[in-house]
Amino acid sequence: MGIILDRIKYGNETKKDILFDNPDSYGKVNVDSDKCNGCTKCVNECVANAIEIKKGKAVVDYKKCIYCRNCIGVCDKLAIEMEHDCKFCDIEQAGNELARKIYEKFKRSLVLRSVDTGSCNACMLELSATQNTYYDISRFGVKFAASPRHSDGIVVTGPVTINMREALIKTYNAMPEPKLVIAVGTCSFDGGIFKDGYGNVERLSDIMPVDLYIPGCPPSPQGIVYGLLKLIDRI
């Protein structure tokens, strides 16, 4: 009875427009090449080594960026700014015929197995939030399974650590073909701030083929949902 009264009082908790424009979110860090003088202050400030100077101008690799905004504060020319659109991702293999056939098989539903290979747990919290009543990603046919044998793909969070490398490979090998690998968060791409840690091994892409990168530190639930829906061609 209490649940029924709550529903009458508060209405529908699920967000209808799941990809709404959120002004409080963060997006890509952009450099205005007209203002940038290549002073390297932002390069020296970046703890993730995501910024480099090319042709006298700063360039940001958004897949390595941890979105700490430190580079924005040190730029005297005000050439660096951050967007508020969190809806960006990088589909690595979308251009080849094999990937197209794989995505066609998963258009109606996508069952995933989550594997944390050594994260700080921030990405896992945001990933879990996609399954709550507000975002409710299951309404789009995306679900999470306990067993890799019942999964279409794995979602990897965190840098690949020594103690989790074997478990990650076993999980990948246990999945039936065709299968997808989705890397969530900066750490899963290049190690993030843990890149030079003694417990880390190779990059994820050196161990298995990665189909989708969802950058962020951590990526928002919106960003994760956007990447997954784009992968299965729902948007």
C-alpha positions as CSV (number, residue, x, y, z in Angstrom):
1,M,0.0,0.0,0.0
2,G,2.9,2.4,0.9
3,I,4.4,1.9,-2.6
4,I,1.1,2.6,-4.3
5,L,0.7,5.8,-2.3
6,D,4.2,6.9,-3.2
7,R,3.5,6.4,-6.9
8,I,0.4,8.5,-6.6
9,K,2.2,11.2,-4.7
10,Y,5.4,11.4,-6.8
11,G,4.3,10.1,-10.2
12,N,6.6,8.4,-12.7
13,E,10.2,8.5,-11.5
14,T,11.7,7.4,-14.8
15,K,13.1,10.2,-17.0
16,K,11.4,10.1,-20.3
17,D,14.0,12.0,-22.3
18,I,17.1,10.2,-21.0
19,L,19.5,12.2,-23.1
20,F,18.3,15.6,-22.0
21,D,20.7,18.6,-22.1
22,N,22.2,18.7,-18.6
23,P,23.9,22.1,-17.9
24,D,25.5,20.7,-14.7
25,S,27.3,17.9,-16.6
26,Y,30.8,18.0,-18.1
27,G,31.9,17.3,-21.6
28,K,35.0,17.6,-23.8
29,V,37.8,20.0,-23.1
30,N,38.3,22.1,-26.2
31,V,41.2,24.4,-27.1
32,D,40.6,27.6,-29.1
33,S,43.5,27.5,-31.6
34,D,43.2,31.2,-32.3
35,K,43.9,32.1,-28.7
36,C,46.4,29.3,-27.9
37,N,50.1,30.4,-28.1
38,G,51.6,27.0,-27.3
39,C,53.0,28.1,-23.9
40,T,52.9,24.5,-22.6
41,K,51.5,25.5,-19.2
42,C,48.5,23.2,-19.7
43,V,50.8,20.4,-20.7
44,N,52.8,20.7,-17.5
45,E,49.6,20.9,-15.4
46,C,47.9,17.8,-16.9
47,V,48.4,14.8,-14.6
48,A,47.0,12.4,-17.2
49,N,49.3,13.4,-20.0
50,A,46.2,14.1,-22.1
51,I,47.5,17.4,-23.6
52,E,50.3,17.8,-26.1
53,I,51.6,20.5,-28.4
54,K,51.0,20.0,-32.1
55,K,52.0,22.6,-34.7
56,G,52.4,25.2,-31.9
57,K,48.9,24.6,-30.5
58,A,47.6,22.5,-27.5
59,V,45.6,19.4,-28.4
60,V,43.6,17.4,-25.9
61,D,43.0,13.7,-26.2
62,Y,39.6,13.4,-24.6
63,K,39.9,9.6,-24.1
64,K,42.9,10.2,-21.8
65,C,41.5,13.3,-20.1
66,I,40.3,13.0,-16.5
67,Y,38.3,16.2,-16.7
68,C,39.9,17.8,-13.6
69,R,39.8,21.2,-15.2
70,N,43.2,22.2,-14.0
71,C,44.3,23.1,-17.5
72,I,41.5,25.7,-17.7
73,G,42.7,27.5,-14.6
74,V,46.4,27.9,-15.8
75,C,45.6,29.1,-19.3
76,D,46.5,32.9,-19.4
77,K,44.9,33.3,-22.8
78,L,41.6,31.7,-21.7
79,A,42.0,29.4,-24.7
80,I,40.7,26.3,-23.0
81,E,37.1,25.6,-22.1
82,M,34.9,22.7,-21.2
83,E,31.6,21.8,-22.9
84,H,28.5,20.6,-20.9
85,D,27.5,17.9,-23.4
86,C,28.4,14.6,-21.8
87,K,27.1,12.6,-24.8
88,F,30.2,11.6,-26.6
89,C,32.0,8.3,-27.2
90,D,34.3,6.6,-29.7
91,I,33.2,3.5,-31.6
92,E,36.5,1.9,-32.6
93,Q,35.4,-0.7,-35.1
94,A,32.2,0.8,-36.6
95,G,33.8,1.2,-40.0
96,N,34.3,-2.4,-40.9
97,E,31.9,-5.0,-42.2
98,L,32.3,-7.4,-39.3
99,A,31.3,-4.7,-36.8
100,R,28.2,-3.8,-38.8
101,K,27.0,-7.4,-38.8
102,I,27.6,-7.7,-35.0
103,Y,25.6,-4.5,-34.3
104,E,22.7,-5.8,-36.4
105,K,22.5,-8.9,-34.2
106,F,22.3,-6.8,-31.0
107,K,19.8,-4.1,-32.2
108,R,16.9,-5.5,-30.3
109,S,18.7,-6.3,-27.0
110,L,22.1,-6.2,-25.5
111,V,23.1,-8.4,-22.5
112,L,26.3,-7.3,-20.7
113,R,28.6,-8.6,-18.0
114,S,30.4,-6.0,-15.9
115,V,34.1,-6.5,-15.1
116,D,35.9,-4.2,-12.7
117,T,39.7,-4.7,-13.3
118,G,40.9,-2.4,-10.6
119,S,39.0,0.9,-10.6
120,C,38.4,3.4,-7.8
121,N,34.7,2.3,-8.1
122,A,33.5,5.7,-9.4
123,C,32.8,4.3,-12.9
124,M,31.0,1.3,-11.3
125,L,28.7,3.6,-9.4
126,E,27.8,5.6,-12.5
127,L,27.3,2.3,-14.4
128,S,25.0,1.1,-11.6
129,A,23.0,4.3,-11.8
130,T,22.0,3.5,-15.4
131,Q,19.9,0.7,-14.0
132,N,18.0,2.7,-11.4
133,T,14.4,3.9,-11.9
134,Y,15.5,7.4,-13.1
135,Y,17.5,6.2,-16.1
136,D,16.2,2.7,-16.4
137,I,18.4,1.5,-19.3
138,S,16.6,-1.8,-19.4
139,R,13.6,-0.2,-21.2
140,F,15.9,0.0,-24.3
141,G,16.8,-3.7,-24.1
142,V,20.1,-3.3,-22.4
143,K,20.5,-5.6,-19.4
144,F,23.3,-7.0,-17.2
145,A,23.9,-10.7,-16.5
146,A,25.7,-12.5,-13.8
147,S,27.4,-15.0,-16.2
148,P,29.5,-14.2,-19.2
149,R,28.0,-17.3,-20.9
150,H,24.7,-15.4,-21.0
151,S,26.2,-12.2,-22.3
152,D,26.7,-10.4,-25.6
153,G,29.6,-8.4,-24.3
154,I,31.6,-7.2,-21.3
155,V,31.8,-3.7,-19.8
156,V,35.3,-3.1,-18.4
157,T,36.0,-0.4,-15.8
158,G,39.4,0.6,-14.3
159,P,42.9,-0.1,-15.4
160,V,43.9,-3.7,-16.1
161,T,45.7,-4.8,-12.9
162,I,48.0,-7.8,-12.5
163,N,45.5,-9.6,-10.2
164,M,42.5,-9.1,-12.6
165,R,44.2,-9.8,-16.0
166,E,43.6,-13.5,-16.0
167,A,40.0,-13.2,-14.7
168,L,39.3,-10.6,-17.5
169,I,40.6,-12.9,-20.2
170,K,38.7,-15.9,-18.8
171,T,35.5,-13.8,-18.8
172,Y,36.1,-12.7,-22.4
173,N,36.8,-16.3,-23.6
174,A,33.7,-17.6,-21.8
175,M,31.4,-15.4,-23.9
176,P,29.8,-16.8,-27.0
177,E,30.5,-15.3,-30.4
178,P,29.9,-12.6,-31.6
179,K,30.9,-10.6,-28.6
180,L,31.6,-6.9,-27.7
181,V,34.1,-5.2,-25.5
182,I,33.0,-1.8,-24.0
183,A,35.6,0.3,-22.1
184,V,34.0,2.7,-19.6
185,G,36.1,5.5,-18.1
186,T,39.5,6.9,-18.8
187,C,41.3,4.2,-16.8
188,S,40.1,1.5,-19.1
189,F,41.5,3.3,-22.1
190,D,45.0,4.3,-20.9
191,G,45.2,3.7,-17.2
192,G,44.2,7.2,-16.2
193,I,45.9,8.5,-13.0
194,F,46.9,4.9,-12.2
195,K,48.8,4.4,-15.5
196,D,52.3,4.2,-13.9
197,G,51.1,2.1,-10.9
198,Y,53.1,-1.0,-10.0
199,G,50.0,-3.2,-10.1
200,N,49.0,-2.3,-13.7
201,V,49.8,-4.3,-16.8
202,E,48.9,-3.6,-20.5
203,R,46.2,-1.4,-21.9
204,L,42.9,-3.1,-22.4
205,S,43.2,-2.8,-26.2
206,D,46.5,-4.7,-26.0
207,I,44.7,-7.7,-24.5
208,M,41.5,-7.8,-26.5
209,P,39.8,-5.8,-29.2
210,V,37.7,-2.9,-27.9
211,D,34.5,-1.9,-29.7
212,L,33.4,1.1,-27.8
213,Y,35.2,3.7,-25.6
214,I,33.1,5.8,-23.2
215,P,35.5,8.4,-21.8
216,G,35.2,10.3,-18.5
217,C,36.5,10.2,-15.0
218,P,33.9,8.9,-14.3
219,P,31.5,9.2,-17.3
220,S,28.0,10.2,-16.3
221,P,25.1,7.8,-16.5
222,Q,23.9,9.9,-19.4
223,G,27.2,9.4,-21.2
224,I,27.2,5.7,-20.6
225,V,23.6,5.3,-21.9
226,Y,24.4,7.4,-24.9
227,G,27.4,5.2,-25.9
228,L,25.5,2.0,-25.4
229,L,22.5,3.2,-27.4
230,K,24.7,4.5,-30.2
231,L,26.5,1.2,-30.3
232,I,23.2,-0.7,-30.9
233,D,22.1,2.0,-33.3
234,R,19.1,3.3,-31.3
235,I,20.0,7.0,-31.7
